[in-house]
Amino acid sequence: MTGPVRIAVFGSFYRGFHVLSELLKGPLGRQVVVVGVATDDASASFVSPARRVWAYPHCACEEAMVEQLAKGHGLPVYKGRVKSEQFYRLYEEEWRPDLCIAATFGQRIDARLRAYPRFGFYNLHPCIDDGWPSGYAGPNPFQALLDDGSDHVVIALHEVDEGFDTGRLVALSERIYFPPAASVVDLHKCTSPLAAKFLVQQLGRLLAGISQEAQQ
């Protein structure tokens, strides 16, 4: 492996913001380069806003935080449909990612997008340690956890496949506890910094393994 690993981020809201921040400013800064960011247009029907975090009270600055961070670092930002010829060209001809990360993203990733990055396409998904695939797969796991009276969450790092949060499990974070009165938005806020640091830790291990294989 020569040069930094090219990473595309598919993310929004607090998890997307913290993941992008860690990749831009954190300990992997010399090993990776972010080449593009796809983020939610919270007003668009194709991100199913009524079924996701955008259905809960939030402000315009929270819709735009990932876009603003990316543009502040000179990164290209895409907010349209990812299953389109326009995005396929951008993704394959300009971004050319080696690895992709999804972190609160409102569109399904199809086979063409999944197959392109040579080091894989991964997602961060909240659940509990209830086996894998988790019973909390789906677009609104935090609400499901609250409905079931859970007092904690773990973050799963898994490969993206054709299913809905069913790809091969890479690792589970430690438990993150929350109070009974917490809301869905509260859980996004309190778990996102830890999810991002967990991701960076796991990416460091993945990149070390890739580097070792390349030297053999």
Secondary structure, 3 states (H helix, E strand, C coil): CCCCEEEEEEECHHHHHHHHHHHHHCCCCCCEEEEEEECCCCCCHHHCHHHCHHHCCCCHHHHHHHHHHHHHCCCCEECCCCCCHHHHHHHHHHHCCCEEEEECCCCCCCHHHHHCCCCCEEEEEEECCCCCCCCCCCCCHHHHHHHCCCCEEEEEEEECCCCCCCCCEEEECCCEECCCCCCHHHHHHHHHHHHHHHHHHHHHHHHHHHHHHHHC
